[in-house]
Structure formats: structure tokens, C-alpha cells
């Protein structure tokens, strides 16, 4: 049976997921499209899904009998509404991050899924599917011994004028918040934020770079450098320091050159190139689970924990070096 997919939001990532489902992955077809800008949906239909119908109402798309599962790739403020509608319809739903723009919104999705009695939501934290991070998690379990510290960095070459200081948490650090918790199998208990001297490339509404320090229930101390105007490239770093050894995230594959007395290797400039394979793997995982009427991968609970942690980190930005506690309720049994 071919799984029939409806895509809500056909901007860059929605179009790319449509292409991925129809041209790269097996077992599913995009049968329905929606975008607040109908022209985007028409472009996506023309390029990647000529057989798909375009819906002006996203709720009608979710309810349609010709849609078995839903991808929510629209503006972040709409995610909660559409994910809740998919859960109410009993349809598996893949939601790009954030699951919701507030922790309270994410909690409502968790409660709705619990009421449904089974997992229906997968959150688009694609780094868990990156081969480098998968290998790093294996090294933590087999080589380094119990983790003591984590040193990480998330560097972008540049950001636009609309990118302001809190976005360094909600749009950038959010990936480290999820993937480091997954790597360590440990929850966060506090956050602090420190601001070094401001980069001259940062505009007046952005404090950049910044360093976030997280502590976990197991006593691990994590420092993450966020530098979104580093200029030189898109650079993701992670080092786990354990009782018995150290493990580092491998560099992306690149041709090493020796020329003019210089040993060199290129650095990527675009995040889509850095994690291109992980998008294939995460959607393949979702389609496999959705064909069974459920979801896989990062859960609604993971999305909720990320939202609570992000809110604490934004509060820590305002507290300037003071610790802000991260308080989580008990994990529901559905996500055990």
C-alpha cells in the first residue's frame, strides 16, 4: 500500500520534503498540498507533485480521506494548531521544529497524544539521524565511559537583520538542546548564558556570540558556543569528555588538499548541505511508522522538553550569568 501524504507549508523545507517523498524515498506519495500563499503550493505541485491536490484550508487537508499522514512545515506559530488537528483526526504527523512556540502549547500536544493512547507525532530534530551523531552516541556508550563534560559550538556564517538575540536559542541552540539530551540520555536542570565581547558583524538588536552553560541531572556540565556571524562557514562541533576518554563529532566529508605549503579542507557554508542525509533518514523513519498508524523518532515529549529548556535559556539571557532552573514534570508512560 502506498501511504498518502498531505504537506502543510510549501516553503523551502516543505518543497524539499515533497521532493524527497516523491523522488527519493519509497512507499509514499504526496497527494495534498497547502500553503498560506497558494502560489507556493502551485510551484511545489508543478515541480514535485503534479498529481497532488491543492487545498486552501489546511484543516480540510487534514480531514481528507485521501490523506493518511500529515507533514507540518508551515510557519512555527501554526504548528500547534495543525498538529492538534492531526492528532484529533487520528493521523500520524511529522512536525518540523518547533513543535509549538510555547512550552504550554507543546504540553497541550503531549496531553492530546496521551488521550489518543498512542504515539502519532514525530518532531523534526534531524540531527539524531546524522551518521556523525549516531557514531558519537555509540562512542559514548562504548569508549568514553560516563560523560563528565560536553564542549559544543554552533556557528553560522551570517544571519539577517530580523534575527534577534532570543532567536539564538529558539532557532539555533534548539538543535543542541535536543541532540545533546539524546546523546547523554540525561535531562537538564539549569541554564546560564554569558555574552563575550560583541562581534562587529552583529547588528544592534543581536548580541553575538554567546555561550550557554547547561547542567544535567547526572552532573554533566555542557558549554555551547553560539556564533551566528562567524563569517568563515557553517561549523558544528561537539566533544564529549568522559571518565575513560574523549569522543569528537567527525567533520563532514571533504577533499583534503596539499598545495602551496598549505594543508587544507573546505568548510561548508549551508546548513542544508551539512545535514542533507539526515533529512532522508528521518522522513524514511516517519513513513515506515506512519504506514503502521503511529510515529517514530523524536517525540512530542522531546518537543515539550526542548521548549521548556529553550524558555529557561532565554530567561538566562536576561539574567546575565545567573543560573535559571529547568523544572520538568515526570515523563508520561507513553514516552517511556
C-alpha positions, 0 to 999 in steps of 0.5 A: 500500500502506498501511504498518502501524504498531505504537506502543510507549508510549501516553503523551502523545507516543505518543497524539499520534503515533497521532493524527497517523498516523491523522488527519493524515498519509497512507499509514499506519495504526496497527494495534498498540498497547502500553503498560506500563499497558494502560489507556493503550493502551485510551484511545489505541485508543478515541480514535485507533485503534479498529481497532488491536490491543492487545498486552501484550508489546511484543516480540510487537508487534514480531514481528507480521506485521501490523506493518511499522514500529515507533514507540518512545515508551515510557519512555527506559530501554526504548528500547534494548531495543525498538529492538534488537528492531526492528532484529533483526526487520528493521523500520524504527523511529522512536525518540523521544529518547533513543535509549538512556540510555547512550552504550554502549547507543546504540553497541550500536544503531549496531553492530546497524544496521551488521550489518543493512547498512542504515539502519532507525532514525530518532531523534526530534530534531524540531527539524531539521524546524522551518521556523525551523531549516531557514531558519537552516541555509540562512542559514548556508550562504548569508549568514553565511559560516563560523560563528565563534560560536553564542549559544543559550538554552533556557528553560522556564517551570517544571519539577517537583520530580523534575527534577534538575540532570543532567536539564538536559542529558539532557532539555533541552540534548539538543535543542541538542546535536543541532540545533546539530551539524546546523546547523554540520555540525561535531562537538564536542570539549569541554564546560564548564558554569558555574552563575550565581547560583541562581534562587529558583524552583529547588528544592534538588536543581536548580541553575538556570540554567546555561550550557554552553560547547561547542567544535567541531572547526572552532573554533566556540565555542557558549554555551547558556543553560539556564533551566528556571524562567524563569517568563515562557514557553517561549523558544528562541533561537539566533544564529549569528555568522559571518565575513560576518554574523549569522543569528537563529532567527525567533520563532514566529508571533504577533499583534503588538499596539499598545495602551496605549503598549505594543508587544507579542507573546505568548510561548508557554508549551508546548513542544508548541505551539512545535514542533507542525509539526515533529512532522508533518514528521518522522513524514511523513519516517519513513513515506515511508522506512519504506514503502521498508524503511529510515529517514530523518532523524536517525540512530542515529549522531546518537543515539550522538553526542548521548549521548556529548556529553550524558555529557561535559556532565554530567561538566562539571557536576561539574567546575565550569568545567573543560573535559571532552573529547568523544572520538568514534570515526570515523563508520561508512560507513553514516552517511556 
